[in-house]
Amino acid sequence: MKAGRKTLFGVLRYITFWSLVLTLFISSVIFAVLFFHTVRAMWQDNTTLLARTAAYVAETAMKSGDRRAAGEILVNIFGRERICRVTIYTGNRASGDVFAQATKPCDGASAKGGKNPITSILSGDAVRVDIRASHDGKHLGVVEVIKDDAVYTGLLYRGAAVLVFCLILAILMAQMPSRWMERRYATELSSLSGMAHAARLEGDFTRRLPAFEIAEFNALGQDFNGLFGEIQARNAELVLRQSHLETVNRALSNQAMCDTLTGLANRACLSEQLEIAINKARASGTRVGVLYIDNDHFKDVNDSFGHAAGDSLLVNVGKRLSGAVRESDLVARLGGDEFVILLAPVNGEDDLRHVSNKVLSAMSRKLRLAEREGVDIELGVSIGMAVFPDQANDAVTLLRAADHAMYRAKRLGRGRACMYDPSVDAALDEE
């Protein structure tokens, strides 16, 4: 992840947190405004009611001109109220004289009729009520009530303190739902991310996501499950196809390296294995032996009993040759009625003579033809032998030497094995 890049969880928590804080702050401000407006209205109404009471009570004193009685009335009425000053004026406030007055210790600005800048918007103006005669409504004077602004100052400070406390508490409380939402989103998104991570790095498409509470995540998870199911099915299909192709390739390879009639190795397989055996022998200093085998009178069998009988003979010869050698040795059919046995490793010519005697012994048993009931034919083979590196230095020369030795065995009367002799076989070639 690049430095400074934001995570989805962090953005969600940031948005959630500040959304809650902003909502609570606006709610607190609206509540505070409504609260102070309501208190001011109630305080204003209460002060107006007190002023009207003073005007009603002071009417008699003003008619009689008894200033002392009017002052005592004001003291008795406003002694327990949060009022700075109550004044009764004769005439009106602008030109009238003070008829009676009652004062209490309070904020200096309030006592002088001024306003504290902090609370001026809350306390309002002084309350004035006209004093009129009850019988004829004649204007007698004015009652002026100046409230104590300290009441509002204390109320403002307490309200501000409560508001700040509530905001701090709201900020702290807002952390809880934001973290809860982050954990909730993180759990489901982590499942999605883990599934994609396993698929990308490990190639694991077997994982499946559970159902999520959030509808969008649940829909995305089900899409992931469906997609991974399809990929898994296609992968299984590809594996099956690959296995089938490997089977076909092996079959084709076996067909390319095997003789279709006998199931033995063919000429191509023999050439490949002979080269490998000679290279190993050359590196390790060991020997490789070859027996070149040709069936005697095979043409007579084909002519007398048919090609099916000839094929049956070749299959039987191949089985008998395989039974006469080690599992590590190779029996191959070159074509027609010619076979080759590859012996690797060998100690020398004695090993080849031992194997050739076993082959001649295996061929001494007659073969009963299934194609001709009651007909038995004698099997006979001529064998030529050669050893690498004693009689040849490469695969081609080794096979040619064994072939020459096989033809010498045929000339000597068939049904025998001859080791390659350069002087003798060269003389036979010249004849």
N, C-alpha and C positions, 0 to 999 in steps of 0.2 A: 504494500500500500504506500502510495506517495505521501511524503511528509506534508502535513497541513490539510490533507483531504478529509472532509467530514464524513462520518459514518451516518447511515440511515437512522440508527438507534439514537445517536446524539442529536440529530436534527429533530426527530420525533419528540425526544425529551425536552429539547429547547422550546419547540413550538407549544407543547403541552404546558410546560411550566410557566412560560410567560403569558400564555393565553389565560391560565387560571389567575395569575397575579394581576393582569390587567383587568380581568372581570371583577375580581374582588376589590381592586382599587377603585374602579368606577362605582361599584356598588357602595363602597364605604363613603366615597365623596357625596354621592346622591343622598345616602342616609344622613350624613352629617349636615348637608344643606337643609334637608327637610326637618331634621331635628332642631337646628338653630332657628329656622323660620317658625316652626311651631311654638318653640319656647318664647320667641320674641312676641309672637302674636298673643300668646297667653299672658305674658308679662304686660304688654301694652293694654290688653283688655282689663287686666286687674288694676293697673294704674288709673285707667279711665274711670273704672268703677269707684275707686277711692276718691278721685277728683269730684265725681258727681255726688258722692256721699258728703264730701266736705262742702260743696256748694249748697246742698239741701239743708245741712245743719247750720251753716253760717248765715243763711238768709235772715233769720230773726235777729241775730247779733248786728247785722249790717243795717237793718231797719231802725234798730234802736241806737245804733252808733256805738255799741259797746265793744271796743277793741280788745279789752282784757278778756272778756268772755269768748270772743272769737279765737284769741290765741290759745286759751285753755282747751277749747274744743279741738283745735288742730293738734295740740300735743297729745290729747287723749286718743284721738283717732289714729294718728300716725306714729305713736310711740313704739309700736312693735313692727312697723313696716320697714322695708329696705328702701327708704326714701331719704334723699339728701335734704331737700328743702320743699316746703309747701308755703305758698304765698297767696294772700287774698288782696287783690287790687280793687280799688274803687274805679269806676269807669272801665277803661280797657287797659290792656297790658302796655300799650305804647305811651299813653298819657296819664294813666291812673296813678294814684298814690298808694303806698303800701298800707293796707288796713290792719292786717295781722300776718304774722309769719312764725313758722316753726322750722327749726333746722336741726340736723344731726351730723356728727362727724362722718365724713366720707371723702372720696377722691376729690382733690382740689379742683380739678377741671370740671367735675360734675357739679360741685357746689357753686361754681361761677357760671354755670350754664354752658361751659365749653364741652368738647368731646375728646375722649381718648382716641387717637388714630386707630388703635388696634380694634377698638370695640364700637367705633362710630357707626359702622354699617350694621351692627346688631342691635344697639340700644334704641335707636330712633330719637325723635325730638322730644322736648318737654311736652307734657300733656296739659292743655288748657281747657277749662269748662266755664261757660258763662253762668253767673248767678242772677236769677230772675225772680221777681216777686211771684208768688204762687197764685195770687188772686187776680192780678192784672197783667202779668208777664213783663213788667218793667225791668229793664236792665239795671242791675245793682252793682255788678263788678265781675271780676274774673278770678278763678282759682287756677293757679299754676303749680304743677307738680313736676319736680326734677328728680329723676330716678338716680340711684347710685350705680355708676358704670362699673364699679368693682365687682358687682354681681356678674356682669357679663364677662369681665376679664377672667374671673375664676372659672366660669362656665366654659369659656373659650379654651383655657389651658387644659382643663380636665377633658374636654371633648377632644382636643388635639392629641393629648396623651393616650386616650382610649383609641383614637383612630390609628396612631402610630403603632400601638401595641397590636391592634387587630391586623394591621398590614404585615407586621413582622411575623405574627402567628400564621397569617395566610401564606406568606412566602414559605415558611417552614412546612406547613401542611401541604402546600402545592407540590413539594418534592415527592411526597408519598404517591399520589396518583401518577405523576410523571414517571417515577421509577417503576411503578407497577406496570404501567403501559409499556415501558421499555422492555421489562423482563418478559412480558407476555408476547410482544412482537418478536423479541430476540429469540425466544424459544422456537417459535414456528419458522422464523427466517433461518435460524441456525440449522434446523432440520432440512430445509430446502437446500441450503448452502452445502451441508455435509453430504447430501445425496449427489449433488452435482460434482462435488470435489472427488468423491469416491469413483464416480463414473469417468471423470476426466483423467485422473492419475492412476487408478487401479483397474479401470475397465470393468468395474463391478456394476452390473445392471440388474442384480437380483434384489436390491433393497427396495422397499416400498414405504411410502409415507402414511402416517395415520391420518384420521380425520381431524381437521383443525376447527377451532371455534369460530375464527374469523372467516366469513364466507369467501372473500377474495383469495385468501391464502389456501382455503380448502379447495377451491376450484383450481388454483394453480398446482396444488399438490396432486389432485386427481389427474390433471393433464400430465404431470411428471410421471405418475404411476403408469398411465396409459402409454406414454412415449417409451418408457423403459421396458414395459411389457412387449411392445412391438420390436424394440431393438433386441431384447433377449430372444424372442422367437426367431427373428432373422439371423441372429448369431447361431442359434441352435441349428437352423436350416443350413447355414454356411458350413457349420462343423460337419453335419451329415453329408453335405455335398463334397467337402474336402475329404472326408473319410471314404466316400464312394470313389472319388477320383484317385485317392491313394491305392485303394483296392484294385481299381482298373489299371493303374500304372504298374502295380506289382504284377498283376496278371499279364499285362503286356510285356513287362520286363522278363517274367518267367517264360512267356512264349518266345520272346526274342532270344533267350538263353537256353531254352529247353527243346529237346526233340519231341515233336508232337506225337510220334508213334510210341516211343518207348518211355518217354518222360525223363530220359537221361539228359545230361548237358549236351548241347550241340557244338558245332565247330567254333562259333563265335565265343561261346563260354569257355571252351577249351583253350583257345588262343589267349584269352584274357587271363585265365587262371595260370596258364603255363608261363606267361610273362612275369606274373607276380611271383610265382614259385622260384623262377630262375633268378630274379632280382634279389629275393631273400637269400637264396643259396649263395649267390655271388657275394653278398654282404657278410654272411656268416661263415662262409667257407665250407658249406655242406654240399650234398649232391641231390640231384633230381633224376628220377627214372621214368621212362616212358615205355609202355608196351603197346605196339601197333598190332591189332588183331583183325584178321580177315576170315570170314566163314568159308569153309571148304564146300564146294559143290552147291552153293546157294542157288545158282541159276538152274540147276537140275530140279530143285524143289519147286521153284516157281513154275518151271515148264511142266512138271509132272502133276502138281497138286494145285496150282493157281496162286495168284498173288495174295489171297487171304491167308493161305497156309504159310507163304513166305513172311508175311507180316507177323503172324503168330510165332514163327521161328525166331524172328528178330527180337520180339518182346521177351521171349523166354531166354534167349541168349543174354540180353541186357540184365535180366534178373539174376542169372547165374554169375555173371561177371561182378555185379554189385555185391553178391554174397561172398565172393572170394577175396575181397580187399578190405582195408580198414575204413572206418567212417571218415577219416581225414583225407582219404584218397578220392580221386575223381574218376568216374567212368563216363565217357562221352561217346556219342555216335557221330561219326564224321559224315555219314551219308551212305546209302546203299547197305552193304553188309559189312562195313568197316567200323571198328570201334577202337578207342584209345583209352588206356588206363594211365593216369598221371599219379605217380608215387612221389610224395615229398613229405619229409626228407627220407633219404635212403643212405645206407652205409657203403654200398657198393653193388657190384654185379650179382653177388650172392642173394641179395634181397630181391632183385628182379627175377632171378631163376626160381626162388621160392614161390613168389606170387604166380609166375607162369605155370609152375607145376600144379598149383591149386586150381588155376583156370582150366588146364587140360583135364584135371581130375573131374571138375564140375561138368565139363562138356562130354565126359565119357558116358553119361546116362542118356538113354534114348529119349526122344520126344514123341509123345503120342499126339497126333493131330486131331483136334476137335472137329475139323472139317471133314475128316475121313475116318469113320469108325473102324477101329481095329488096326489102323495103320500107324506103325512106329517108324521113325526115321532116326538115323544116327547123326549126331552133331559132331562136327569137326572144325577146328580152327587152326590157323597158322599164326604164329606170334613172332614179331620182331622186337628186339629190345635194344635200348640205347641209354647211356648215362651222361648227364651233364655234371661236370665239364670234361669227363674223360673222353667221350667221342664227339662232342659238339660244344660250341661256344655260345649258341643262341637257340631260341625256340624253333625257328624255321629249320635250322640245320639238324637239331635234335630229332624232330619229327621225320625229316627226310632220311636220317640214318636208321631210325627204327623201321621206316617203310622198306628200305633196302634190305634190312635183316629179315623182315617178314617175307619178302619175295624169295630170299634164299631158302627160308623154311619151306615154302611151297615147292621149290625146285628139288628140294631134298626129299620130297615125298609127302608133304602136308602132315597135319596133326602133330606138330612139334614146335619148339621155340628155339630161336637162334639169337645170339648176341651179336651186335654189329661189329664187324671186323673190317677195317678200311681196306686192307690188302685183298681180302677175299671178295668183298662186295664190289670193289672197284673192278676186279677182274670179271665178275659176273656181268657188270654193266657193259663191258666192252664186247661181250659175246653177242 
